[in-house]
Amino acid sequence: MIRNLLMLLVTVVVVTAVAELLGAINFGTALTFGQIGFAAVLVWILLRRP
């Protein structure tokens, strides 16, 4: 469980940073991409559960 939570946190941080580096208009826009990444990883985690 801790691994999954850490994976979600790292995803938000990394995707937000990448969006910011690629020229997001502002930090809010970069965080939006972070949320999209979070949702994608969360769905992946939930689907791979037995």
N, CA, C and O atoms as a CHARMM CRD file, in Angstrom:
* protein
*
  200
    1    1 MET  N      0.81800  -1.19200   0.00000 PROA 1      0.00000
    2    1 MET  CA     0.00000   0.00000   0.00000 PROA 1      0.00000
    3    1 MET  C      0.87000   1.26800   0.00000 PROA 1      0.00000
    4    1 MET  O      0.58400   2.23100  -0.71200 PROA 1      0.00000
    5    2 ILE  N      1.92400   1.24700   0.80500 PROA 2      0.00000
    6    2 ILE  CA     2.82300   2.40600   0.84900 PROA 2      0.00000
    7    2 ILE  C      3.45400   2.62600  -0.52400 PROA 2      0.00000
    8    2 ILE  O      3.63000   3.76100  -0.96500 PROA 2      0.00000
    9    3 ARG  N      3.79000   1.52100  -1.19000 PROA 3      0.00000
   10    3 ARG  CA     4.39000   1.62800  -2.52300 PROA 3      0.00000
   11    3 ARG  C      3.43100   2.30300  -3.49700 PROA 3      0.00000
   12    3 ARG  O      3.85000   3.13300  -4.30300 PROA 3      0.00000
   13    4 ASN  N      2.15800   1.95700  -3.43100 PROA 4      0.00000
   14    4 ASN  CA     1.16300   2.55900  -4.32300 PROA 4      0.00000
   15    4 ASN  C      0.99600   4.05400  -4.03700 PROA 4      0.00000
   16    4 ASN  O      0.90400   4.85900  -4.96300 PROA 4      0.00000
   17    5 LEU  N      0.95800   4.41700  -2.76900 PROA 5      0.00000
   18    5 LEU  CA     0.82900   5.83100  -2.41300 PROA 5      0.00000
   19    5 LEU  C      2.04700   6.62800  -2.86000 PROA 5      0.00000
   20    5 LEU  O      1.92200   7.75200  -3.34600 PROA 5      0.00000
   21    6 LEU  N      3.21900   6.03700  -2.69100 PROA 6      0.00000
   22    6 LEU  CA     4.43900   6.69800  -3.12600 PROA 6      0.00000
   23    6 LEU  C      4.45200   6.85800  -4.64900 PROA 6      0.00000
   24    6 LEU  O      4.88400   7.88700  -5.16800 PROA 6      0.00000
   25    7 MET  N      3.97700   5.83400  -5.35400 PROA 7      0.00000
   26    7 MET  CA     3.90900   5.90700  -6.81100 PROA 7      0.00000
   27    7 MET  C      2.97200   7.03400  -7.25900 PROA 7      0.00000
   28    7 MET  O      3.27600   7.74400  -8.21800 PROA 7      0.00000
   29    8 LEU  N      1.84700   7.20100  -6.57800 PROA 8      0.00000
   30    8 LEU  CA     0.91300   8.27400  -6.91600 PROA 8      0.00000
   31    8 LEU  C      1.53400   9.64600  -6.66200 PROA 8      0.00000
   32    8 LEU  O      1.40300  10.55600  -7.48000 PROA 8      0.00000
   33    9 LEU  N      2.20500   9.78600  -5.53000 PROA 9      0.00000
   34    9 LEU  CA     2.84000  11.07000  -5.19800 PROA 9      0.00000
   35    9 LEU  C      3.94500  11.41700  -6.18300 PROA 9      0.00000
   36    9 LEU  O      4.03900  12.55600  -6.64100 PROA 9      0.00000
   37   10 VAL  N      4.77300  10.44500  -6.50700 PROA 10     0.00000
   38   10 VAL  CA     5.85900  10.67900  -7.45600 PROA 10     0.00000
   39   10 VAL  C      5.30200  11.03100  -8.82600 PROA 10     0.00000
   40   10 VAL  O      5.85900  11.87900  -9.52200 PROA 10     0.00000
   41   11 THR  N      4.21500  10.39300  -9.21900 PROA 11     0.00000
   42   11 THR  CA     3.60000  10.68800 -10.51500 PROA 11     0.00000
   43   11 THR  C      3.15600  12.13900 -10.59400 PROA 11     0.00000
   44   11 THR  O      3.41500  12.81300 -11.59100 PROA 11     0.00000
   45   12 VAL  N      2.49100  12.62700  -9.55500 PROA 12     0.00000
   46   12 VAL  CA     2.02800  14.01600  -9.56300 PROA 12     0.00000
   47   12 VAL  C      3.21900  14.97400  -9.67000 PROA 12     0.00000
   48   12 VAL  O      3.19200  15.92100 -10.45500 PROA 12     0.00000
   49   13 VAL  N      4.24900  14.72200  -8.88500 PROA 13     0.00000
   50   13 VAL  CA     5.40700  15.61500  -8.88200 PROA 13     0.00000
   51   13 VAL  C      6.12800  15.59200 -10.23000 PROA 13     0.00000
   52   13 VAL  O      6.46300  16.64400 -10.77400 PROA 13     0.00000
   53   14 VAL  N      6.36400  14.40800 -10.76200 PROA 14     0.00000
   54   14 VAL  CA     7.11900  14.29200 -12.00900 PROA 14     0.00000
   55   14 VAL  C      6.34000  14.86500 -13.18500 PROA 14     0.00000
   56   14 VAL  O      6.89400  15.61700 -13.98700 PROA 14     0.00000
   57   15 VAL  N      5.07100  14.52200 -13.29600 PROA 15     0.00000
   58   15 VAL  CA     4.28000  15.02200 -14.42900 PROA 15     0.00000
   59   15 VAL  C      4.12000  16.53700 -14.34500 PROA 15     0.00000
   60   15 VAL  O      4.16700  17.21900 -15.36900 PROA 15     0.00000
   61   16 THR  N      3.93400  17.06700 -13.14900 PROA 16     0.00000
   62   16 THR  CA     3.83300  18.50900 -12.98700 PROA 16     0.00000
   63   16 THR  C      5.14200  19.19300 -13.38600 PROA 16     0.00000
   64   16 THR  O      5.13200  20.21100 -14.07800 PROA 16     0.00000
   65   17 ALA  N      6.26200  18.62700 -12.94700 PROA 17     0.00000
   66   17 ALA  CA     7.56800  19.20800 -13.28900 PROA 17     0.00000
   67   17 ALA  C      7.82300  19.15500 -14.79400 PROA 17     0.00000
   68   17 ALA  O      8.33400  20.11400 -15.37300 PROA 17     0.00000
   69   18 VAL  N      7.47200  18.04700 -15.42300 PROA 18     0.00000
   70   18 VAL  CA     7.67600  17.92500 -16.86500 PROA 18     0.00000
   71   18 VAL  C      6.80000  18.92200 -17.61400 PROA 18     0.00000
   72   18 VAL  O      7.25300  19.55200 -18.57000 PROA 18     0.00000
   73   19 ALA  N      5.56500  19.06700 -17.18900 PROA 19     0.00000
   74   19 ALA  CA     4.67300  20.03000 -17.84100 PROA 19     0.00000
   75   19 ALA  C      5.20800  21.45100 -17.68500 PROA 19     0.00000
   76   19 ALA  O      5.13700  22.25300 -18.61500 PROA 19     0.00000
   77   20 GLU  N      5.73600  21.75300 -16.51400 PROA 20     0.00000
   78   20 GLU  CA     6.30200  23.08300 -16.27700 PROA 20     0.00000
   79   20 GLU  C      7.53800  23.31000 -17.15800 PROA 20     0.00000
   80   20 GLU  O      7.71200  24.38700 -17.72800 PROA 20     0.00000
   81   21 LEU  N      8.37400  22.30500 -17.26100 PROA 21     0.00000
   82   21 LEU  CA     9.58300  22.42400 -18.09200 PROA 21     0.00000
   83   21 LEU  C      9.25700  22.51800 -19.57400 PROA 21     0.00000
   84   21 LEU  O      9.99000  23.15200 -20.33300 PROA 21     0.00000
   85   22 LEU  N      8.17000  21.89600 -19.98900 PROA 22     0.00000
   86   22 LEU  CA     7.78000  21.93500 -21.40000 PROA 22     0.00000
   87   22 LEU  C      7.00600  23.19500 -21.75900 PROA 22     0.00000
   88   22 LEU  O      6.58900  23.35800 -22.90600 PROA 22     0.00000
   89   23 GLY  N      6.81000  24.08700 -20.79300 PROA 23     0.00000
   90   23 GLY  CA     6.25100  25.38500 -21.11100 PROA 23     0.00000
   91   23 GLY  C      4.78200  25.56300 -20.79200 PROA 23     0.00000
   92   23 GLY  O      4.07000  26.24000 -21.53400 PROA 23     0.00000
   93   24 ALA  N      4.31600  24.97700 -19.71500 PROA 24     0.00000
   94   24 ALA  CA     2.93800  25.21100 -19.31100 PROA 24     0.00000
   95   24 ALA  C      2.76500  26.70400 -19.01700 PROA 24     0.00000
   96   24 ALA  O      3.68100  27.35700 -18.51700 PROA 24     0.00000
   97   25 ILE  N      1.59400  27.22700 -19.32900 PROA 25     0.00000
   98   25 ILE  CA     1.34000  28.66400 -19.21100 PROA 25     0.00000
   99   25 ILE  C      1.55500  29.15600 -17.78000 PROA 25     0.00000
  100   25 ILE  O      2.16100  30.20500 -17.56100 PROA 25     0.00000
  101   26 ASN  N      1.05700  28.39500 -16.81500 PROA 26     0.00000
  102   26 ASN  CA     1.26800  28.74200 -15.41200 PROA 26     0.00000
  103   26 ASN  C      1.30000  27.46300 -14.57900 PROA 26     0.00000
  104   26 ASN  O      1.13100  26.36600 -15.11200 PROA 26     0.00000
  105   27 PHE  N      1.51400  27.60500 -13.28600 PROA 27     0.00000
  106   27 PHE  CA     1.65000  26.43600 -12.41600 PROA 27     0.00000
  107   27 PHE  C      0.33900  25.67400 -12.29200 PROA 27     0.00000
  108   27 PHE  O      0.34900  24.45300 -12.13500 PROA 27     0.00000
  109   28 GLY  N     -0.78400  26.36900 -12.35900 PROA 28     0.00000
  110   28 GLY  CA    -2.08800  25.70400 -12.29500 PROA 28     0.00000
  111   28 GLY  C     -2.29600  24.75600 -13.46200 PROA 28     0.00000
  112   28 GLY  O     -2.84700  23.66800 -13.29800 PROA 28     0.00000
  113   29 THR  N     -1.85900  25.16700 -14.62800 PROA 29     0.00000
  114   29 THR  CA    -1.96100  24.30200 -15.80500 PROA 29     0.00000
  115   29 THR  C     -1.06600  23.08100 -15.64000 PROA 29     0.00000
  116   29 THR  O     -1.46100  21.96800 -15.98500 PROA 29     0.00000
  117   30 ALA  N      0.12500  23.28400 -15.12000 PROA 30     0.00000
  118   30 ALA  CA     1.03200  22.15600 -14.88200 PROA 30     0.00000
  119   30 ALA  C      0.44000  21.18800 -13.86500 PROA 30     0.00000
  120   30 ALA  O      0.55200  19.97300 -14.02800 PROA 30     0.00000
  121   31 LEU  N     -0.19300  21.71900 -12.81000 PROA 31     0.00000
  122   31 LEU  CA    -0.83500  20.85000 -11.82600 PROA 31     0.00000
  123   31 LEU  C     -2.00200  20.07300 -12.41800 PROA 31     0.00000
  124   31 LEU  O     -2.27800  18.95200 -11.99000 PROA 31     0.00000
  125   32 THR  N     -2.68600  20.65000 -13.39400 PROA 32     0.00000
  126   32 THR  CA    -3.76300  19.93800 -14.05700 PROA 32     0.00000
  127   32 THR  C     -3.23500  18.68700 -14.75100 PROA 32     0.00000
  128   32 THR  O     -3.85300  17.62400 -14.69000 PROA 32     0.00000
  129   33 PHE  N     -2.09000  18.82300 -15.41100 PROA 33     0.00000
  130   33 PHE  CA    -1.47200  17.64900 -16.02400 PROA 33     0.00000
  131   33 PHE  C     -1.03100  16.64800 -14.96100 PROA 33     0.00000
  132   33 PHE  O     -1.09700  15.43900 -15.18400 PROA 33     0.00000
  133   34 GLY  N     -0.58600  17.13600 -13.82100 PROA 34     0.00000
  134   34 GLY  CA    -0.23900  16.25000 -12.71700 PROA 34     0.00000
  135   34 GLY  C     -1.44100  15.46500 -12.23000 PROA 34     0.00000
  136   34 GLY  O     -1.32500  14.28200 -11.91200 PROA 34     0.00000
  137   35 GLN  N     -2.59700  16.11400 -12.17000 PROA 35     0.00000
  138   35 GLN  CA    -3.82300  15.42900 -11.75900 PROA 35     0.00000
  139   35 GLN  C     -4.24200  14.37700 -12.77600 PROA 35     0.00000
  140   35 GLN  O     -4.72400  13.30700 -12.40600 PROA 35     0.00000
  141   36 ILE  N     -4.06000  14.67800 -14.04500 PROA 36     0.00000
  142   36 ILE  CA    -4.38600  13.70600 -15.08900 PROA 36     0.00000
  143   36 ILE  C     -3.48100  12.48200 -14.95700 PROA 36     0.00000
  144   36 ILE  O     -3.94400  11.34700 -15.07400 PROA 36     0.00000
  145   37 GLY  N     -2.19600  12.71500 -14.71400 PROA 37     0.00000
  146   37 GLY  CA    -1.27500  11.60500 -14.48900 PROA 37     0.00000
  147   37 GLY  C     -1.64200  10.80400 -13.25200 PROA 37     0.00000
  148   37 GLY  O     -1.58000   9.57500 -13.26400 PROA 37     0.00000
  149   38 PHE  N     -2.02800  11.49800 -12.17600 PROA 38     0.00000
  150   38 PHE  CA    -2.46700  10.84100 -10.95000 PROA 38     0.00000
  151   38 PHE  C     -3.65700   9.93100 -11.22900 PROA 38     0.00000
  152   38 PHE  O     -3.67800   8.78200 -10.78700 PROA 38     0.00000
  153   39 ALA  N     -4.64600  10.43700 -11.95800 PROA 39     0.00000
  154   39 ALA  CA    -5.84200   9.64700 -12.26100 PROA 39     0.00000
  155   39 ALA  C     -5.49200   8.41900 -13.10000 PROA 39     0.00000
  156   39 ALA  O     -6.02700   7.33400 -12.87300 PROA 39     0.00000
  157   40 ALA  N     -4.59800   8.59300 -14.06400 PROA 40     0.00000
  158   40 ALA  CA    -4.20800   7.46600 -14.91700 PROA 40     0.00000
  159   40 ALA  C     -3.51200   6.37400 -14.10800 PROA 40     0.00000
  160   40 ALA  O     -3.79600   5.19000 -14.28700 PROA 40     0.00000
  161   41 VAL  N     -2.60400   6.77200 -13.22200 PROA 41     0.00000
  162   41 VAL  CA    -1.89600   5.78500 -12.40700 PROA 41     0.00000
  163   41 VAL  C     -2.84400   5.14600 -11.39600 PROA 41     0.00000
  164   41 VAL  O     -2.73200   3.95100 -11.12100 PROA 41     0.00000
  165   42 LEU  N     -3.75900   5.90900 -10.84700 PROA 42     0.00000
  166   42 LEU  CA    -4.73100   5.34700  -9.90800 PROA 42     0.00000
  167   42 LEU  C     -5.59800   4.29300 -10.58600 PROA 42     0.00000
  168   42 LEU  O     -5.84500   3.23400 -10.00800 PROA 42     0.00000
  169   43 VAL  N     -6.06000   4.56500 -11.79100 PROA 43     0.00000
  170   43 VAL  CA    -6.85000   3.57500 -12.52900 PROA 43     0.00000
  171   43 VAL  C     -6.01000   2.32800 -12.78300 PROA 43     0.00000
  172   43 VAL  O     -6.49900   1.20800 -12.63900 PROA 43     0.00000
  173   44 TRP  N     -4.75200   2.52100 -13.16000 PROA 44     0.00000
  174   44 TRP  CA    -3.86700   1.38500 -13.40600 PROA 44     0.00000
  175   44 TRP  C     -3.68300   0.54500 -12.14100 PROA 44     0.00000
  176   44 TRP  O     -3.71500  -0.68500 -12.19700 PROA 44     0.00000
  177   45 ILE  N     -3.49100   1.21300 -11.00200 PROA 45     0.00000
  178   45 ILE  CA    -3.33400   0.49800  -9.72500 PROA 45     0.00000
  179   45 ILE  C     -4.60400  -0.28300  -9.38900 PROA 45     0.00000
  180   45 ILE  O     -4.53200  -1.44200  -8.97900 PROA 45     0.00000
  181   46 LEU  N     -5.75100   0.34100  -9.56100 PROA 46     0.00000
  182   46 LEU  CA    -7.00300  -0.32200  -9.22000 PROA 46     0.00000
  183   46 LEU  C     -7.31000  -1.49600 -10.14500 PROA 46     0.00000
  184   46 LEU  O     -7.88400  -2.49300  -9.70700 PROA 46     0.00000
  185   47 LEU  N     -6.93800  -1.38900 -11.40600 PROA 47     0.00000
  186   47 LEU  CA    -7.22200  -2.46700 -12.35500 PROA 47     0.00000
  187   47 LEU  C     -6.30000  -3.67400 -12.17300 PROA 47     0.00000
  188   47 LEU  O     -6.67800  -4.79400 -12.51400 PROA 47     0.00000
  189   48 ARG  N     -5.11500  -3.46100 -11.64900 PROA 48     0.00000
  190   48 ARG  CA    -4.19900  -4.59800 -11.49900 PROA 48     0.00000
  191   48 ARG  C     -4.36000  -5.30800 -10.16500 PROA 48     0.00000
  192   48 ARG  O     -3.65200  -6.27800  -9.89600 PROA 48     0.00000
  193   49 ARG  N     -5.27200  -4.84600  -9.33000 PROA 49     0.00000
  194   49 ARG  CA    -5.53300  -5.52400  -8.06400 PROA 49     0.00000
  195   49 ARG  C     -6.22500  -6.86100  -8.32800 PROA 49     0.00000
  196   49 ARG  O     -7.05500  -6.96500  -9.23200 PROA 49     0.00000
  197   50 PRO  N     -5.88500  -7.88400  -7.53800 PROA 50     0.00000
  198   50 PRO  CA    -6.50600  -9.21000  -7.76200 PROA 50     0.00000
  199   50 PRO  C     -7.96700  -9.24700  -7.38800 PROA 50     0.00000
  200   50 PRO  O     -8.61300 -10.28600  -7.52100 PROA 50     0.00000
